[in-house]
Amino acid sequence: MRLALFQPGIPQNLGAAIRLSACFGVGLDVIEPCSFPLDDKSLKRAALDYGPLAHMQRHLSWDNFLAAPERAEGRLLLFTTRGAVPFHQFEFQPGDTLLFGNESRGAPDEVHAAAQGRLVIPLQPVARSMNLATTAAMALGEALRQTDGFYRP
């Protein structure tokens, strides 16, 4: 199981994703360019002390991400407000990568086209969207529950 962020725009959301990666032992793919400098100082500030525990891979572009060895197995599942299937009704598999678009722009058409599944978290009709980190945590929690992927001491 992996998380992937497409061109993240808010450092705090990347920090939360780094913490999710560290706490649950899942890989994290960051697809650049980001809307903020992705240097050691900004990463340290966003991730606090979880950075060394995270399993993060940086990809300089969408094409680099698609060509990465981590993409060789599992499905690419895009979480989007234009999703076709509610995430809690979807059957996750251990090798899946849960992909989230940019906070303000979402994901472009080529990202939608590459996804083997387009999932949505159902919201009240008056709500536009949820925070990226909250959405990632909900999605990862459901995927790990279904695949029995939570850490067992």
C-alpha positions in Angstrom: 0.0 0.0 0.0 1.3 3.5 -0.9 0.1 7.1 -0.8 0.9 9.5 -3.6 0.5 13.2 -3.7 0.3 14.9 -7.2 2.0 18.3 -7.0 1.1 19.1 -3.4 0.4 22.8 -2.7 0.3 23.0 1.1 3.4 22.0 3.1 1.3 21.1 6.2 -0.6 18.5 4.1 2.7 17.0 2.9 3.8 16.9 6.6 0.7 15.1 7.6 1.2 12.6 4.7 4.8 12.0 5.9 3.5 11.3 9.4 0.9 8.9 7.9 3.6 7.1 6.0 5.8 6.9 9.1 3.1 5.8 11.5 1.5 3.2 9.2 4.6 1.9 7.4 3.4 2.7 3.9 5.3 4.3 1.0 4.7 7.9 0.1 5.3 9.2 -3.4 5.6 13.0 -3.9 5.1 14.0 -7.6 6.7 17.3 -8.3 6.7 20.2 -8.9 5.3 21.3 -5.5 3.8 24.7 -4.9 6.4 25.3 -2.2 10.1 24.7 -2.0 10.8 21.0 -1.3 14.1 21.5 0.4 15.5 20.0 3.6 14.3 23.0 5.7 10.7 23.0 4.5 10.5 19.2 4.8 11.8 19.2 8.3 9.3 21.9 9.3 6.4 20.1 7.7 7.3 16.6 8.9 8.6 17.5 12.4 10.6 14.5 13.6 8.7 11.9 11.5 10.8 12.5 8.3 13.4 9.8 9.0 10.7 7.2 9.7 8.8 7.9 6.5 9.1 5.9 3.3 9.1 8.9 0.9 10.1 8.9 -2.8 10.3 12.1 -4.7 9.5 12.1 -8.4 10.5 15.1 -10.6 7.4 14.7 -12.9 4.3 12.6 -13.6 6.2 10.6 -16.2 9.0 9.8 -13.7 6.4 8.6 -11.2 4.7 6.4 -13.8 8.1 4.9 -14.7 9.2 4.3 -11.1 9.8 0.7 -10.0 7.2 1.1 -7.3 4.5 1.5 -10.1 5.2 -2.0 -11.4 2.8 -3.6 -9.0 -0.7 -2.7 -7.8 -3.3 -0.4 -9.1 -3.3 3.4 -9.2 -6.4 4.7 -7.5 -7.3 8.4 -7.8 -9.3 10.1 -5.1 -11.3 12.8 -6.7 -14.6 14.7 -6.4 -15.3 13.4 -9.9 -14.9 9.8 -8.7 -17.2 7.1 -9.9 -17.1 4.8 -6.9 -17.6 5.6 -3.2 -14.3 4.6 -1.4 -16.0 2.5 1.3 -17.7 0.4 -1.4 -14.4 -0.3 -3.3 -12.4 -3.5 -2.7 -8.8 -2.5 -2.0 -5.7 -4.7 -2.6 -2.4 -4.6 -0.7 -0.4 -3.3 -3.7 -2.7 -0.3 -4.4 -1.4 3.3 -4.6 -3.8 5.9 -3.3 -3.3 9.0 -5.3 -4.5 12.5 -4.3 -4.4 15.6 -6.6 -3.3 19.1 -5.8 -5.4 20.8 -3.2 -6.6 23.7 -5.4 -6.4 22.3 -8.9 -7.1 18.6 -8.4 -5.6 16.2 -10.9 -5.4 16.9 -14.7 -7.0 14.7 -17.3 -3.9 12.6 -17.9 -3.8 11.6 -14.3 -7.5 10.7 -14.4 -6.8 8.6 -17.5 -3.9 6.7 -15.9 -5.9 5.7 -12.8 -7.3 2.2 -12.7 -10.0 3.4 -10.3 -11.5 6.8 -9.5 -12.9 7.0 -6.0 -14.8 9.6 -4.1 -15.5 10.2 -0.5 -19.2 11.1 -0.4 -19.9 14.5 1.1 -23.0 16.5 1.8 -24.2 18.3 -1.4 -23.3 21.7 0.0 -19.7 20.8 0.7 -17.1 21.2 -2.1 -14.2 19.1 -0.7 -12.3 18.0 2.4 -8.8 18.7 3.6 -6.2 16.6 1.7 -4.6 15.2 4.8 -8.0 14.2 6.3 -9.0 12.5 3.0 -5.7 10.6 2.8 -6.1 9.4 6.4 -9.7 8.2 5.8 -8.8 6.5 2.6 -5.6 4.8 4.0 -7.5 3.7 7.1 -10.2 2.0 5.0 -7.7 0.4 2.6 -5.6 -0.9 5.5 -8.7 -2.2 7.3 -9.8 -4.1 4.2 -6.4 -5.6 3.5 -5.5 -6.4 7.1 -2.6 -4.1 6.7 -2.4 -2.4 10.1 0.7 -3.0 12.2 0.4 -5.8 14.7 2.7 -5.6 17.7 
